[in-house]
């Protein structure tokens, strides 16, 4: 998880800059080899039949064109880094805020995990299952079977009443119609923002210990 300390954007910028630097270093090496070869050929050319300058002039023009492209790429990388720094600065404001986001991973914090599930229609049978990080179902209960959106708050206790540790859990609602067909369920989860990242144009918030939420999945923000 990348916290909002500017590390992510700085690392990305450094990585981008190193690409341009490596390209420029290789270009200089190739150019030096070409010039050395050219000088050698000029020294040993036949004065009565001098070399045609057209070919090596064309190659020099190509080197100049590649060098210009590398410099343009380096400038573009700098602009991207500046944009990411701007994104980081704006994302700082989200830390500590509560968000509702689309998804099934929900943080259990201080003995509470809150989420919603939406039934596409009335269902014949429906069960809420809470799954821990090891893939074990720690809690199950009958869900609301009516059509629409329903909120649920889990107190963090398993089926034996034992309080589970704070962390990231997954909610799975299994809903069936009268024919036993599994119905699609939409979910939203609630949590407090603990960090964020802006890498390669992808902006995400984090909640809980390591739940990554793409910014376009955030539905609402509360203080």
N, C-alpha and C positions, 0 to 999 in steps of 0.2 A: 504494500500500500504506500502510495506517495503522499506524504503530508504536505500541507501548504507552507513550506519554508523556502520555496523557490528552487529546491534541489532538482526537481523533475525537469523544469524548463531549462535550467542551467546545464544539466546533463545532456538533454536533447540538443541544445545549441552547440555544446562542445562536440557531440557526436557528429552533427551536421558539418561543423567547421572542419573537423578532421577529415571528412570525405573530400572537401574541396582542397585541403592542404595536401592530401596524398595525391590527388589528381595533378595538382600543380607541380609537386615534386617529380612525379613520373614524366610530366611534360618537359621539365627542365633537363632531366636525364636523357630523354630521347633527343631533345634538341642538341645537347652537347655532343652526343654520339654522331648525330647527323653532321654537325659542323666540323667535327674532327675528321670524319670521312670525306667531307667536301674539301677541306684544306689539303688532305693527302692527295686527293684526285687532282686538285689544281696544281699542286707541286709537280706531279708526274705527268701532266698533260703534254701532248705534242704541240709545241709552239706553232707549227705549221697547220695543225688541225685542232684548234682550241675547242673546249667543251661547249656544248649548247647551253646557254644560261637559262633557257625556258623551263627546263624540268626542275632544277633546284630552286629557281625563283618561285615556281608554283608550290613546291613543298614548303618553302619559307612562309608563303601566304597561308597555307593550311595550318602551320604551327601557330601563326598569329591569330587565326580564326578560333582555333581550339583554346588558346590562352584567354581570348576575350570571353568565350563561353564559360570557362572555369570561373572567371571573375564575376560574371553575371550570376552563376549558381551560388557563389559565395555570398553575394549581396542578397540573393533570395533567401538563403539560409539565415542570414542576420535578421531579415524582416520577419521570418517565421518565428525566430526566437523572441523577438520583441512582441509579437502577437501573443505568444504563449505566456510571456511575462505579464502581459495585460490581463489575460484570462486568469492567471494565478491570483493577481491582485483582486479581481472581482470575486473570485471564489472564496477568498478569505472570509467574506461576510457571511457565508453559509455555515461556518463552523459553530457548533453549539445549537443550531436551529433544528426544529423538528420537521421532517419531511414525510409526505406520503408518496410512495412510488409503486409503479407496476412491478410485480415480481412475487416470488414465493419464498425467498430467503428473508427471514425476519429475525431481528436481534432480540434476545431475552436480556433485559436490563433491569436490575433491581427487582427481579421477580415478576416482570410483566413483559408480555409480548403481544402486540396488537396488530391485527390484520383484518382485511375484509375479503369476502368471496361473493361472487355474483352468479346466481343460478340463471341459466337461459330460459328456464320454464319451471313449472312445478315438477318436483321429482318424487319418485316413489321411495327412494332410499338414499341417504346421504350421511357420510361419516367424515369428521375432521381428524386428520392424523398429523401429529407433530413428530418430525424425524430429526435426530441429533446429527452431529458431524460424522459419526461413525456409521450412519445409515440405519440405526436402530430406531424403531417407533417407540417413543417414550410416553406418548399420551394419545388417547383416542376418545372421541365423544360423538354422539349423534349431532348432525348439523341441521340447520333450518332447511325445510324442504320446499318452502314457497319461492316463487319466482322473484328475482331482484337481488339487490345488494344487501349483504348482512355483515355486521361488524362482530368481531369476537376478540376477547381478551383472555389470554392464557396466563395463569398465575405462576407458571414455571414448575408446577408439581406433576410428577408422573402418575401412573395409574394406581400406585401404592401410596400416594400422598407425599412422596419424598421430593424435596425441592431440588431441582436441577441447577447446575452451574450456569451463570450468565455466559452467553456466547451466541453463536449464529445457528439458527435452526431452519428447517424447511417445512412449510405447511403444505399438506396435500389433502384436498377435499375430493373424496370419491363419491360421485353422484350418479345414480342410475334411474332410468325411466322405468315404466311398467314392464317393458320387454327385456329389462336387464342391460340395456345399452348404456355404456358410460358416456356421460354428457360433459362437454367442455366447460371449464370453470375459469372465470377471470379473477385475478387476485390483485390486491394492493397491500403493501406492508408499511408500517410506521416505524420510524427510528430517528435518532439524533445524529446529525452529521459530525463525524470525527475527523474527516480529512477529505482530500480531493486530488485529482491528477488531471493534467492537460498534456497528453502525449500524442504526437503525430496527428493533431487535429481532433483527437477524441477526448472529450471532457467528461469526467465522471466524478461523482461524489461517493464517499464511503460512509457507512454507518455500521454500528456494532463493532466487531473485531476486524472483519475483512469482507464485508458485503459491498461489492462494487455496483453502483447504480449509474448507468449512463444518464447524462443530464436530460435527454429527451424522454426518459422514463419517469421523471419527477412530475407529479401531478399537483402538489401543493406544498407550500412552505409556511411554517408557523414559528413564532419566537417562543 
